Structures are given as structure tokens and as C-alpha cells.
Amino acid sequence: FHLSHKVTRVVPESALLIVLGLVLGGIVWAADHIASFTLTPTVFFFYLLPPIVLDAGYFMPNRLFFGNLGSILLYAVIGTVWNAATTGLSLYGVYRTGIMGQLKSGLLEFLLFGSLIAAVDPVAVLAVFEEVHVNEVLFIIVFGESLLNDAVTVVLYNVFETFVKMGPENVTGIECVKGIVSFFVVSLGGTLVGIFFAFLLSLVSRFTKHVRIIEPGFVFIISYLSYLTAEMFSLSAILAITFCGICCQKYVKANISEQSSTTVRYTMKMMASGAETIIFMFLGISAVDPDIWTWNTAFILFTLVFISVYRVIGVVLQTWILNHYRMVQLEIIDQVVMSYGGLRGAVAFALVVLLDDTKVNDKNLFVSTTIIVVFFTVIFQGLTIKPLVQWLKVKKSEHREPKLNEKLHGRAFDHILSAIEDISGQIGHNYLRDKWSNFDRKFLSKVLMRRSAQKSRDQILNVFHELNLKDAI
């Protein structure tokens, strides 16, 4: 795929890998009549997902991410709850009319299915959006939402799964309140675990000057420890490793040597790319097992319609609210791309395979529908999103290093904006960013960064170094 750019320009790599998986699975099935390979939830959640999420967090453009954090959180939390609830309730409503025939599921099972099918996959989104090159703000909102959405989905899934195990007759108002509280505890707890390990990693990297060879090892081991620790305490492991990557990158990059930094970058990218390849291949191979297929045309079609329609409604409503508070407005064209970018992937598949078939009698139908939804969104939407972006003339991103003049003006502009907010008595994100960078300079950097790294961060020295480097080149 990588050698022929003509193919990957038209067809996303994720779609090609799924098709390749289907072909391989078909060959194995034809030869042995057994589906020997399946993507198990344990392998997915403990070995394949962490490198992808760590890669996304560690190379996250921090300023863009935190500048749009409010918007990302609204889409990731409220948007996911909206998609899960509306899809589950609507499917249950249609089932009650009798169109879907006889099913053995009640309202709670439908809500459980709604919560797992709401998982927008960051792997699929990243694979498609990096190829399309949409502008930075749109990219960070869609990608940030898909990343945090996974964590929210897993938490919602666990809440509804607990309700299903308890049985509908035991779910009282108090249990619902407990579910809502646990949602916040699990999410915030996971984030705090990630931040704690990020500071631990930064502190460790400060003292590795004489053991450069093991620096990259610390980055991977401590980050993975944050994932396992959160999982051990039943907190959100995805949020833990995401925020571990986001919060440590600045200090770790400053502390470790140039060679270690290059090693971390290439190893992380290679592991993430390998995990993505394995996931999409196995999605194709897993679909060849005839034992998991239960067909119900009405259920499958209504699922596809509801997830698409409710995503559009959710995006439009939330953007309308957000645009009252955003300086950079999200236009109609941006909203179309955001609605269309809701690709489902391996997270939904792993969650549906985790279902207990003794409690959820229609598990096979849910698995079949999830596979169809994943294939439809990754292959059909993945294929058509690039022509759509070109047809709508969506603003593209410019990949270039800002000039020295632009950097100076940008910095001056930041100071002016935070000063205006300070004078007018408003607490906006410029004011908060200014306060945070002061706190970081006075305390955090002194604790988490070695002295030589602090000196090299001096602005004038930095500029001098850059100019000298340009002259040398």
C-alpha cells in the first residue's frame, strides 16, 4: 500500500486492510472450515490500543488541543451520551412496533448496544483525516473528540452492562445516580492517574543524563504503567495514557537527548502503525466466522440510519451552542465534515465481543450489526470523505514552519490578548494560558526539567541558536 500512492490516495489504508483481512479469512475458512483467528477484547485493550492512544497523546499539538478543549469535551461527553441514548431508545421504539420481529432484548440491552455503537474510532478517523489534510482547528476537534469519546463510551458501556447484569427490576433511581457519579469518578480518576504518571516520567527523565541508552525505555514503560494502574483501579485507562502522553511531552522532550527523542518518535510511530494494521486486518478476518452471524435486515438498516441521523443532529445542535462562545466560528461546511467523520471501528467491535451471551441473548445480532456498521463507515465513508472535502472546498492546512517574524508577532499578540482580558476583568483562555505558563516557568519547569534544558529554553538563546543553525545549513 505504501509503495503505490495512487491506491492510497483514493482508498484509505484502513479500508484496504479490512478487505485484505476478509480475503485472508476467506482463504483460511475455505481450507480448514474454522475461523482460527479472531480479535479478542483482551488482546485489543491490553496490547493493541495503548500504543495507538499513547502515540496520539504524545504527539498531540498541545496549544491547539487545550485551546479547543471546551469544544472537544462538549462533543466527546454530551455528544456521546446523546448518540448512545437516542440510538438505543429509537431502536427500542422501532422494535416495539414489531418491524424487527421477535428479539429477546429489553430496553437496557438496547441502551447497552447504543452505548457501544457510539464509539467513534480515533484510529479510523486519524487514518482518513491525515490523508485529507483538513485545517488544524477542524482536525483537532474531530480527532480530540474521537479520542476522548472512546473513554466516555467504555465508561457508559460499563454502567449499562452493570444494569443489564442486575436485571431491569433491580435498577432503581439510586442505582441511576450511582451510575452518573461513577461516570465522573472513572473519567476524572483516569485523567488524574495519567497526570500523576506524566509528572513521574518527567521527573525520572531529569536524572537520566548518564544513562542515555535506557531513556526511551522509561517513556514506554511508565506510560504503559499509567494504563495498567488505571485499569487496576477500574478507572478510565484510555484517558490515563492519553493525558500521560499530553502532559509529559514538553518536559521529556527537553530532558532526553536528541538520539533518544528520535528513537522514541520512530518506535512509537512504528508500534502505533503496526497495531493499527493488525486491528484492521483482524476486523476483516474476524468477520469470516459464520458462527457469529445473525441477520436481521430491519435492525441493521435502522442502526445505520439512526447513528448517521443522530450524529448530524447532535453536531448541529452543539455547534449552534458553541458558536455563541467561540471566536473562530465552526461553519456549515465544518459541521458537514464533522458529522461525516464519525467512523466506527475496533473499539465498538471489541466492546460488543465482550458482551456476556448469558445475559444478552441477542449478542450475535449485536456483533453482526457492529461488523456491518464498522465496514460501512470505514469503507464507504472513508472512500467518499476525500471527494466530499474537495467538493465542499474545506479549508486545508498548511504544513510549514512559521517564520521568526510570525513567531514574534504571535507571542506579542498572546501577551496583548491576555493583558486585555486582565484589564477588563474577564477570565478567558488567554488569561488562563498566561497564568499557567507563569506557574510552569516558576515552579514546574524547575522541578521537572534539568538545568541545562531550562537554560536552552531561554527565548533569546533559542532565536540565536535557530539563526546559527540556518546559517550553518
JOVENVEN-V101389 format. One line per field, one symbol per residue. ss: DSSP state (@ for helix, = for strand, . for the rest). phi: phi as a letter, one per 30 degrees, with the letter a starting at -180 (. if undefined). burial: b if it has 9 or more other C-alpha atoms within 8 Angstrom, else e. A space follows every 10 residues. Layout:
ss->???
phi->???
burial->???
This chain:
ss->....@@@@@@ ..@@@@@@@@ @@@@@@@@@@ @@........ @@@@@@@@@@ @@@@@@@@.. .@@@@@@.@@ @@@@@@@@@@ @@@@@@@@@@ @@@@@@@... ......@@@@ @@@@@@@..= .@@@@@@@@@ @@.=.@@@@@ @@@@@@@@@@ @@@@@@@@@@ @@@@@@.@@@ ..@@@@@@@@ @@@@@@@@@@ @@@@@@@@@@ @@@@@@.... .@@@@@@@@@ @@@@@@@@@@ @@....@@@@ @@@@@@@@@@ @@@@@..@@@ @@@@@@@@@@ @@@@@@@@@@ @@@@@@...@ @@....@@@@ @@@@@@@@@@ @@@@@@@@@@ @@........ .@@@@@@@@@ ...=.@@@@@ @@@@...... ..@@@@@@@@ @@@@@@@@@@ @@@@@@@@@@ @@...=.... ...@@@@@@@ @@@@@@@@@@ @@@@....@@ @@@@@@@@@@ @@@@@@@@.. @@@@@@..@@ @@@@@@@@@@ @@.
phi->.ddcdddddc cdeedddddd dddddddddd dchbddcbdd eddddcbcde ddddddddcd dedddddcde dddddddddd dddddddddd dddddddjdd idbccceddd dddddddddd ddddddeddd ddiddedddd dddeddddde dddddeeddd ddddddjedc dcdddddedd ddeddddddd dddddddddd ddddddccec bedceeeeed dddddddddd ddchcddddd dddddddced dddddddddd dddedddddd dddddddded dddddddddd dcdbcbeddd dddddddddd dddddddddd ddddcddcdc dedddddddd dddcaddddd ddddedddcc dceddddedd dddddddddd dddcddeddd ddhddcdcca dddeeddddd dddedddddd ddddicccdd dddddddddd ddcedddcbd eddddddedd dededddddd ddd
burial->eeeeeeebee bbbbbbbbbb bbbbbbebbe eeeebeebbe bebbbebbbb bbbbbbbbbe eeebbeebee bbbbbbbbbb bbbbbbbbbb bbebbeeeeb eeeebebbbb bbbbbbbbbb bbbbbbbbbe eeebbeebbb bbbbbbbbbb bbbbbbbebb bebbebeeee beeeebeebe ebbebbbebb bbbbbbbbbe bbbbbbebee ebeebbebbe ebbbbbbbbb beeebbbbbb bbbbbbbbbe bbbbbbbeeb bebbeeebbe bbbebbbebb bbbbbbbbbe ebbeeeeebb ebbbebbbeb bbebbbebbe ebbeeeeeee eeebbbbbbb bbbbbbbbbb bbbeeeeeeb ebbbbbbbbb bbbbbbbbbb bbbebbeebe eeebeeeeee eeeeeebeee eeebbebbbe bbeeeeeeeb bbebeeeebb beebbbebbb eebbeeeeee bbbeeeeeee eee
